[in-house]
Amino acid sequence: MADKKQDYSFWTKYKRFAGTEIMLYVIMVIGIILGIVIFSYL
């Protein structure tokens, strides 16, 4: 039972940071795509 509670708390903690992590990855991908588009027109 203790292990299950620990696992649950880990996932609730991770879920809180997962949103910001996904946003960072999305911003990174958009930045890379914009960079490729800008440099391809230079």
Summary of the structure (lengths in Angstrom):
residues: 42
radius of gyration: 18.1
end to end distance: 60.6
largest distance: 60.6
contacts: 76
relative contact order: 0.08
helix: 95%
strand: 0%
